[in-house]
Amino acid sequence: MSDFASKLASMLGAGAVLTDPVDMAKYVRSWSGSEAGKALCVVRPATTAEVSTAMAAAYAEGIAVVPQSGNTGLAGGSIPDDSGKEIVLSLERMNCIREISTSALTMTVEAGCVLAKLHETVEGQGLFFPLNFGAKGSCMIGGNLATNAGGSNVVRYGNTRELCLGIEVVLPDGRVMDLLSGLRKNNTGYDLRDLFVGSEGTLGIITAATMKLYPLPKARATALVSVESLADALSVLNRVQAESGGAVEAFEIMPNAFLRQAQRHNPNLLQPFRDLPRYGVMIEIAATSDEAATPDADGALPVAATLQRAAEAALEDGLIQDALFAASEAQRLDIWKLREAALEVTNSVKTKIGFDISLPLDRIHGFVDATQKIVDRTVTGAYLNPLGHLGDGNLHLGIWCDPDADVDAFKAKAGEMKNAVLDLLAQSGGSFSAEHGIGSHKLPEMRKYKDAVALDVMRSIKAALDPKGMMNPGRTIPAGN
């Protein structure tokens, strides 16, 4: 054990500091196992005071700190480098729900709370926390805040930032900043909450947060429809939003490439269409009123009738070719399982390029068509998979290599295709990082595409709050000149 690790152990207790490589293994490796670093030690504080103690000690010694929650990130932002000189500060033991207010519709939770546990807890009280994505069983709210995570309900409720009313933060020098107020209006200077949300642990460590809650929906209506184009899909979105009064919670695009690969990889997943369409779209709307959730004389739910009316009108106008409506909760879950298998299905494709991008809604169709032309003229045996959260403009765009194609040729052209797509994205007013963060993986894109003045401001803020550069160094903000 290093002298510094011994010092921390004497302050926090031996169980709070790990130094054995076997014990540290899960903290220094990415969730997929494709990346791994080395750590001086892993620190596991159980309280904000202990985080403060650890940070003050690291600050005094000038030791770099990598904050970590559930370690489910996809951009390399929560594992140490291979120097063995950084410490990982895991928030997994800080997993208390400090308060739930059913009248104010808020909850104050610690950073190590697992997202699924929050869902279960508040739903038991008739409330709803809408942040939701495939990693909910292992990701933690601290990491969700640090990366400003998105997910499937952003179209109605917004990213994690929009769900956060206040935060508690431990600064690099160990000071604790308490901004946990549940106020919905607070015009007292700079919005420091939003400064730390999405900062990926480069400015300080979020240890707790006050989050918004909503009434638990009393009924949902879910459908899977087929469309011929993304432009048609967006027309359907606008119609359903208008018909339902803005009640669309999820609007997810599943292209032909994904549906075909899902069938090959896992035949047990739902196969809703006899002939696979160009695009499948999952639509879900929710109702919280008794009126919309009470069956009529025929046993039909009004909220389901609303979705069917909108879909049938779109069908008559040629925007939709086919539709499957969930007639039970089991059928609804089958539709969701298909969508939530996205990461599993994508990972089953051996050779690919992946993007986490966002665009203005009215430019998505043209961008995807132009990207297809880039692929077609660059390499043979490749095809697009524009999968994602179409309702909020976020695509997890993939360029996949057919397993029967020339894989070496694809790999040789991968860099050229990636650069061409990113250039096109910038010209289209899009973002190269929509919900997965920057981490260490996207530093080159930050250097090339981020506004130079914005980068200079970010570096100034980083220098002011973290003058020793000890907070998650080499992540999110590329080194300046």
C-alpha positions as CSV (number, residue, x, y, z in Angstrom):
1,M,0.0,0.0,0.0
2,S,1.3,3.4,-1.0
3,D,1.9,6.1,1.7
4,F,-1.0,8.1,0.3
5,A,-3.4,5.1,0.4
6,S,-2.3,4.3,3.9
7,K,-3.0,7.9,4.9
8,L,-6.5,7.7,3.4
9,A,-7.2,4.4,5.1
10,S,-6.2,5.9,8.5
11,M,-8.7,8.7,7.8
12,L,-11.6,6.8,6.3
13,G,-11.1,3.3,7.6
14,A,-9.4,0.4,5.9
15,G,-12.6,-0.9,4.2
16,A,-12.9,2.4,2.4
17,V,-9.6,2.1,0.6
18,L,-8.8,-0.7,-1.9
19,T,-5.3,-1.4,-3.1
20,D,-5.3,-5.1,-4.0
21,P,-5.4,-5.4,-7.9
22,V,-8.1,-8.1,-7.6
23,D,-10.3,-5.8,-5.5
24,M,-9.7,-2.9,-7.8
25,A,-10.3,-4.8,-11.0
26,K,-13.9,-3.8,-11.6
27,Y,-13.2,-0.1,-11.0
28,V,-10.3,0.2,-13.4
29,R,-12.0,-1.5,-16.3
30,S,-14.8,-0.2,-18.6
31,W,-18.2,-2.0,-18.4
32,S,-17.5,-3.8,-21.7
33,G,-14.0,-4.9,-20.6
34,S,-12.5,-3.4,-23.7
35,E,-10.5,-0.8,-21.8
36,A,-8.6,-0.9,-18.6
37,G,-6.2,1.3,-16.6
38,K,-4.3,1.3,-13.3
39,A,-5.1,3.1,-10.1
40,L,-3.0,4.1,-7.1
41,C,-6.0,3.0,-5.1
42,V,-9.8,3.0,-5.1
43,V,-11.5,5.1,-2.4
44,R,-15.1,4.3,-1.4
45,P,-16.4,7.1,0.9
46,A,-19.8,6.6,2.5
47,T,-20.7,10.2,3.3
48,T,-20.2,13.6,1.9
49,A,-17.8,14.4,4.8
50,E,-15.7,11.4,3.8
51,V,-15.6,12.6,0.1
52,S,-14.5,16.0,1.4
53,T,-11.8,14.4,3.5
54,A,-10.5,12.3,0.6
55,M,-10.5,15.3,-1.8
56,A,-8.7,17.6,0.6
57,A,-6.0,15.0,1.1
58,A,-5.6,14.4,-2.7
59,Y,-5.5,18.2,-3.3
60,A,-2.8,18.7,-0.7
61,E,-0.7,15.9,-2.4
62,G,-1.6,17.0,-6.0
63,I,-3.0,13.5,-6.8
64,A,-5.4,13.2,-9.7
65,V,-8.9,11.9,-9.0
66,V,-11.2,10.0,-11.3
67,P,-14.8,10.1,-10.0
68,Q,-16.9,7.0,-10.7
69,S,-20.5,6.0,-10.1
70,G,-21.9,3.0,-11.9
71,N,-19.1,2.9,-14.5
72,T,-21.5,2.3,-17.4
73,G,-20.3,5.2,-19.5
74,L,-19.4,4.8,-23.1
75,A,-16.8,7.5,-23.6
76,G,-14.0,6.5,-21.4
77,G,-14.7,9.1,-18.8
78,S,-14.8,7.0,-15.6
79,I,-11.8,4.8,-15.6
80,P,-8.2,5.7,-14.8
81,D,-5.3,6.0,-17.2
82,D,-2.5,3.4,-17.2
83,S,-0.1,5.5,-15.2
84,G,-1.1,4.0,-11.8
85,K,-0.9,7.5,-10.3
86,E,-4.6,8.4,-10.3
87,I,-7.1,7.4,-7.6
88,V,-10.6,6.2,-8.4
89,L,-13.2,7.7,-6.1
90,S,-16.3,5.5,-6.2
91,L,-19.6,6.8,-5.0
92,E,-21.2,3.4,-4.8
93,R,-21.5,3.4,-1.0
94,M,-23.4,6.8,-1.0
95,N,-26.7,5.3,-1.9
96,C,-29.2,6.8,0.5
97,I,-32.5,8.4,-0.5
98,R,-32.4,11.4,1.9
99,E,-35.9,12.7,1.3
100,I,-39.0,12.2,-0.9
101,S,-41.6,15.0,-0.9
102,T,-44.9,13.9,-2.3
103,S,-46.3,17.4,-2.1
104,A,-43.4,19.2,-3.7
105,L,-42.8,16.3,-6.1
106,T,-39.1,16.1,-5.4
107,M,-36.6,13.6,-4.0
108,T,-33.1,14.3,-2.7
109,V,-30.8,11.4,-3.3
110,E,-27.1,10.5,-3.0
111,A,-24.9,10.0,-6.0
112,G,-24.5,6.3,-5.6
113,C,-28.3,5.5,-5.9
114,V,-29.0,3.0,-8.7
115,L,-31.5,4.4,-11.2
116,A,-33.8,1.4,-11.2
117,K,-33.9,1.5,-7.3
118,L,-35.1,5.1,-7.6
119,H,-37.8,4.1,-10.0
120,E,-39.0,1.3,-7.7
121,T,-39.0,3.5,-4.6
122,V,-41.0,6.4,-6.0
123,E,-43.4,4.3,-7.9
124,G,-44.3,2.6,-4.6
125,Q,-45.5,6.0,-3.6
126,G,-47.5,6.7,-6.7
127,L,-44.8,8.9,-8.3
128,F,-42.7,8.8,-11.4
129,F,-39.0,9.6,-12.1
130,P,-38.8,9.6,-15.9
131,L,-35.1,9.2,-16.6
132,N,-34.9,5.8,-18.3
133,F,-32.5,3.8,-20.4
134,G,-31.1,0.3,-20.8
135,A,-28.4,0.6,-18.1
136,K,-30.9,1.6,-15.4
137,G,-30.1,-1.6,-13.4
138,S,-26.5,-0.6,-12.8
139,C,-26.0,3.1,-13.6
140,M,-26.2,5.6,-10.7
141,I,-27.7,9.1,-10.5
142,G,-24.3,10.7,-9.9
143,G,-23.0,9.5,-13.2
144,N,-26.3,10.4,-14.9
145,L,-25.8,13.9,-13.7
146,A,-22.1,14.1,-14.5
147,T,-22.8,13.1,-18.1
148,N,-26.2,14.8,-18.4
149,A,-27.6,11.4,-19.6
150,G,-30.6,11.2,-21.9
151,G,-32.6,8.1,-22.7
152,S,-36.0,7.2,-24.1
153,N,-38.2,9.8,-22.3
154,V,-36.3,13.0,-23.2
155,V,-38.9,14.0,-25.8
156,R,-41.3,14.8,-23.0
157,Y,-39.2,15.3,-19.8
158,G,-35.8,16.4,-21.0
159,N,-32.2,15.2,-20.2
160,T,-31.0,14.7,-16.6
161,R,-30.2,18.4,-16.4
162,E,-33.9,19.3,-16.9
163,L,-34.9,16.9,-14.1
164,C,-32.4,18.4,-11.6
165,L,-33.4,21.2,-9.2
166,G,-30.2,21.3,-7.0
167,I,-26.9,19.6,-6.3
168,E,-24.4,19.1,-3.5
169,V,-20.8,19.2,-4.8
170,V,-17.4,18.6,-3.3
171,L,-14.9,20.9,-4.9
172,P,-11.3,19.8,-5.7
173,D,-9.9,21.3,-2.5
174,G,-12.5,19.5,-0.3
175,R,-14.9,22.3,0.2
176,V,-18.6,21.4,0.1
177,M,-21.0,23.5,-1.9
178,D,-24.6,23.0,-0.9
179,L,-27.1,23.9,-3.7
180,L,-29.7,21.2,-2.8
181,S,-32.6,23.6,-2.6
182,G,-35.7,22.3,-4.4
183,L,-36.5,25.8,-5.6
184,R,-38.0,26.0,-9.1
185,K,-37.0,29.7,-9.4
186,N,-33.7,31.0,-8.0
187,N,-32.2,34.0,-9.7
188,T,-29.2,34.5,-7.4
189,G,-26.3,34.8,-9.8
190,Y,-24.6,32.2,-12.0
191,D,-26.4,28.9,-12.4
192,L,-23.7,26.8,-10.8
193,R,-25.9,23.7,-10.8
194,D,-25.9,23.6,-14.6
195,L,-22.2,24.2,-14.6
196,F,-21.5,20.9,-12.8
197,V,-24.2,18.9,-14.5
198,G,-22.6,17.5,-17.6
199,S,-19.1,18.4,-16.5
200,E,-18.1,14.7,-16.3
201,G,-16.2,15.1,-13.0
202,T,-13.8,17.7,-14.3
203,L,-14.8,20.4,-11.9
204,G,-15.9,18.6,-8.7
205,I,-17.8,15.6,-7.5
206,I,-21.6,15.7,-7.3
207,T,-22.5,13.8,-4.1
208,A,-26.2,14.4,-3.9
209,A,-29.0,16.0,-5.9
210,T,-32.6,17.1,-5.6
211,M,-34.6,15.7,-8.6
212,K,-38.1,16.4,-10.0
213,L,-40.8,13.8,-9.7
214,Y,-44.1,13.5,-11.6
215,P,-47.4,11.8,-11.0
216,L,-47.2,8.1,-11.9
217,P,-49.0,7.6,-15.2
218,K,-52.2,5.6,-14.8
219,A,-52.2,4.2,-18.3
220,R,-49.9,4.0,-21.3
221,A,-50.6,3.3,-25.0
222,T,-47.8,1.9,-27.1
223,A,-47.5,1.1,-30.7
224,L,-44.9,0.0,-33.2
225,V,-45.5,1.4,-36.7
226,S,-43.7,1.2,-40.0
227,V,-42.7,4.2,-42.2
228,E,-40.8,4.7,-45.4
229,S,-38.8,7.7,-44.4
230,L,-37.5,9.7,-41.5
231,A,-39.5,12.7,-42.8
232,D,-42.7,10.6,-42.6
233,A,-41.7,9.5,-39.1
234,L,-41.4,13.1,-37.9
235,S,-44.8,14.0,-39.5
236,V,-46.3,11.1,-37.5
237,L,-44.6,12.5,-34.3
238,N,-46.1,15.9,-34.8
239,R,-49.6,14.4,-35.4
240,V,-49.4,12.3,-32.3
241,Q,-48.2,15.2,-30.2
242,A,-51.1,17.3,-31.5
243,E,-53.7,14.6,-30.9
244,S,-52.4,13.7,-27.4
245,G,-51.7,17.2,-26.2
246,G,-48.0,16.7,-26.1
247,A,-48.2,13.4,-24.2
248,V,-45.6,11.5,-26.3
249,E,-43.1,10.0,-23.8
250,A,-41.0,7.9,-26.3
251,F,-40.6,8.1,-30.0
252,E,-37.8,5.6,-31.0
253,I,-36.6,4.8,-34.5
254,M,-35.5,1.2,-35.4
255,P,-34.3,1.0,-39.0
256,N,-34.3,-2.1,-41.2
257,A,-30.6,-2.9,-40.4
258,F,-31.3,-3.1,-36.7
259,L,-34.5,-5.2,-37.1
260,R,-32.6,-7.6,-39.4
261,Q,-29.7,-7.9,-37.0
262,A,-32.0,-8.3,-34.0
263,Q,-33.7,-11.3,-35.7
264,R,-30.4,-12.9,-36.5
265,H,-28.9,-12.3,-33.1
266,N,-31.9,-13.1,-30.9
267,P,-34.9,-14.7,-32.5
268,N,-36.7,-14.5,-29.2
269,L,-37.1,-10.8,-29.5
270,L,-40.4,-9.5,-30.9
271,Q,-40.7,-9.8,-34.7
272,P,-43.6,-7.4,-35.3
273,F,-43.7,-7.3,-39.1
274,R,-43.9,-10.1,-41.6
275,D,-41.9,-8.0,-44.1
276,L,-39.3,-5.9,-42.4
277,P,-40.0,-2.2,-43.1
278,R,-37.4,0.5,-43.9
279,Y,-38.1,2.0,-40.5
280,G,-40.0,0.8,-37.4
281,V,-41.0,3.5,-34.9
282,M,-42.0,2.8,-31.3
283,I,-44.5,5.4,-30.0
284,E,-45.6,5.6,-26.4
285,I,-48.0,8.1,-24.8
286,A,-49.0,8.3,-21.2
287,A,-52.0,9.5,-19.2
288,T,-52.2,10.6,-15.6
289,S,-55.9,11.5,-15.4
290,D,-58.6,9.1,-14.4
291,E,-60.6,10.2,-17.5
292,A,-57.9,9.1,-19.9
293,A,-57.1,5.9,-18.0
294,T,-60.6,4.6,-17.3
295,P,-61.9,2.0,-19.9
296,D,-65.1,2.9,-21.8
297,A,-68.1,0.7,-22.2
298,D,-66.2,-1.4,-24.7
299,G,-63.2,-1.9,-22.4
300,A,-61.0,0.5,-24.5
301,L,-58.7,3.0,-22.8
302,P,-59.2,6.5,-24.0
303,V,-55.4,7.0,-24.1
304,A,-55.1,4.0,-26.4
305,A,-57.9,5.4,-28.5
306,T,-56.0,8.7,-28.9
307,L,-52.9,6.9,-30.2
308,Q,-55.0,4.8,-32.5
309,R,-56.8,7.8,-34.0
310,A,-53.6,9.5,-34.8
311,A,-52.0,6.4,-36.3
312,E,-55.1,5.6,-38.4
313,A,-55.2,9.1,-39.8
314,A,-51.5,8.8,-40.7
315,L,-52.2,5.4,-42.2
316,E,-54.9,6.8,-44.4
317,D,-52.5,9.6,-45.6
318,G,-49.8,7.1,-46.5
319,L,-47.4,8.2,-43.7
320,I,-47.6,4.7,-42.0
321,Q,-47.7,1.4,-43.8
322,D,-48.5,-0.9,-40.9
323,A,-49.1,-0.7,-37.1
324,L,-49.0,-3.0,-34.1
325,F,-50.8,-1.7,-31.0
326,A,-49.9,-3.3,-27.6
327,A,-53.1,-4.9,-26.3
328,S,-51.6,-5.8,-22.9
329,E,-48.7,-4.9,-20.6
330,A,-46.9,-8.0,-21.8
331,Q,-47.1,-6.9,-25.4
332,R,-45.9,-3.4,-24.4
333,L,-42.9,-4.9,-22.6
334,D,-42.1,-7.0,-25.7
335,I,-41.9,-3.8,-27.7
336,W,-39.7,-2.2,-25.2
337,K,-37.4,-5.3,-25.0
338,L,-36.8,-5.0,-28.7
339,R,-35.8,-1.3,-28.4
340,E,-33.7,-1.9,-25.2
341,A,-31.8,-4.7,-26.9
342,A,-30.1,-2.0,-29.0
343,L,-26.7,-2.2,-27.3
344,E,-26.7,-6.0,-27.3
345,V,-27.7,-6.1,-31.0
346,T,-25.2,-3.4,-32.0
347,N,-22.4,-5.2,-30.1
348,S,-23.2,-8.4,-32.1
349,V,-22.0,-6.6,-35.2
350,K,-18.2,-7.2,-35.3
351,T,-17.0,-4.5,-37.6
352,K,-18.7,-1.0,-37.4
353,I,-18.3,2.7,-36.8
354,G,-20.6,4.3,-34.2
355,F,-21.7,7.8,-33.5
356,D,-23.8,9.4,-30.7
357,I,-25.1,12.5,-32.5
358,S,-28.0,15.0,-32.5
359,L,-29.5,17.3,-35.1
360,P,-32.3,19.7,-35.5
361,L,-35.3,17.6,-36.3
362,D,-36.0,19.1,-39.7
363,R,-32.4,18.3,-40.8
364,I,-32.3,14.6,-39.8
365,H,-33.8,13.2,-43.0
366,G,-31.4,15.1,-45.3
367,F,-28.4,14.3,-43.1
368,V,-29.1,10.5,-43.2
369,D,-29.6,10.6,-46.9
370,A,-26.3,12.5,-47.4
371,T,-24.5,10.1,-45.0
372,Q,-25.8,7.1,-47.1
373,K,-24.2,8.7,-50.2
374,I,-20.8,9.1,-48.3
375,V,-20.9,5.4,-47.4
376,D,-21.9,4.3,-50.9
377,R,-19.1,6.2,-52.6
378,T,-16.4,5.2,-50.1
379,V,-16.7,1.5,-49.6
380,T,-18.8,-1.5,-50.7
381,G,-20.6,-3.9,-48.3
382,A,-21.5,-1.2,-45.7
383,Y,-24.9,0.0,-44.6
384,L,-26.3,2.6,-42.3
385,N,-28.1,1.9,-39.0
386,P,-29.7,5.3,-37.9
387,L,-31.1,4.0,-34.7
388,G,-32.2,6.2,-31.8
389,H,-34.3,8.7,-30.0
390,L,-35.8,10.4,-33.1
391,G,-38.3,12.4,-31.0
392,D,-35.5,14.5,-29.6
393,G,-33.1,14.4,-32.6
394,N,-30.6,12.0,-31.1
395,L,-29.3,9.2,-33.4
396,H,-27.0,6.4,-32.4
397,L,-25.9,6.2,-36.0
398,G,-23.9,3.2,-37.1
399,I,-22.1,2.3,-40.2
400,W,-22.0,-1.5,-40.2
401,C,-19.9,-3.8,-42.4
402,D,-21.6,-6.8,-43.9
403,P,-19.9,-9.9,-42.5
404,D,-19.6,-11.2,-46.1
405,A,-18.0,-8.0,-47.3
406,D,-14.3,-7.1,-47.4
407,V,-13.7,-6.3,-43.8
408,D,-10.1,-5.1,-44.4
409,A,-11.3,-2.7,-47.0
410,F,-13.9,-1.3,-44.6
411,K,-11.4,-0.8,-41.8
412,A,-9.0,0.9,-44.3
413,K,-11.8,3.4,-45.1
414,A,-13.2,3.7,-41.6
415,G,-11.3,6.9,-40.7
416,E,-12.2,8.6,-44.0
417,M,-15.9,7.8,-43.5
418,K,-15.9,8.9,-39.9
419,N,-14.3,12.3,-40.7
420,A,-16.7,12.8,-43.7
421,V,-19.7,12.1,-41.5
422,L,-18.5,14.4,-38.7
423,D,-17.8,17.2,-41.2
424,L,-21.3,16.8,-42.7
425,L,-22.7,16.8,-39.1
426,A,-21.0,20.1,-38.3
427,Q,-22.2,21.6,-41.6
428,S,-25.8,20.5,-40.6
429,G,-25.7,22.2,-37.3
430,G,-25.5,19.0,-35.3
431,S,-23.5,17.8,-32.3
432,F,-21.0,15.0,-32.2
433,S,-22.0,14.1,-28.6
434,A,-25.7,13.9,-27.8
435,E,-26.0,12.0,-24.5
436,H,-22.9,9.9,-23.9
437,G,-20.5,12.6,-23.0
438,I,-16.9,13.4,-24.2
439,G,-14.7,11.4,-21.8
440,S,-11.4,10.6,-23.4
441,H,-12.8,9.1,-26.6
442,K,-14.1,12.3,-28.2
443,L,-11.3,14.8,-27.4
444,P,-10.2,14.9,-31.1
445,E,-13.8,16.0,-32.0
446,M,-13.7,18.6,-29.3
447,R,-10.5,20.1,-30.7
448,K,-11.8,20.1,-34.3
449,Y,-15.5,21.0,-34.0
450,K,-16.1,22.8,-30.7
451,D,-16.3,26.5,-31.0
452,A,-12.8,27.9,-30.1
453,V,-14.1,30.6,-27.9
454,A,-16.3,28.2,-26.0
455,L,-13.3,25.9,-25.5
456,D,-11.3,28.8,-24.2
457,V,-14.1,29.7,-21.7
458,M,-14.3,26.0,-20.6
459,R,-10.5,26.0,-19.9
460,S,-10.8,29.2,-17.9
461,I,-13.5,27.7,-15.8
462,K,-11.5,24.6,-15.3
463,A,-8.4,26.5,-14.2
464,A,-10.4,28.6,-11.8
465,L,-12.1,25.7,-10.0
466,D,-9.4,23.1,-10.4
467,P,-6.1,25.1,-10.5
468,K,-4.0,21.9,-10.0
469,G,-5.8,20.1,-12.8
470,M,-6.5,17.1,-10.6
471,M,-10.1,16.4,-11.5
472,N,-10.5,13.7,-14.1
473,P,-7.5,15.0,-16.2
474,G,-7.4,14.1,-19.8
475,R,-11.2,13.9,-20.1
476,T,-13.8,16.2,-21.6
477,I,-11.6,19.3,-22.1
478,P,-8.7,18.9,-24.6
479,A,-5.4,20.4,-23.5
480,G,-5.0,24.0,-24.7
481,N,-2.0,25.7,-26.3
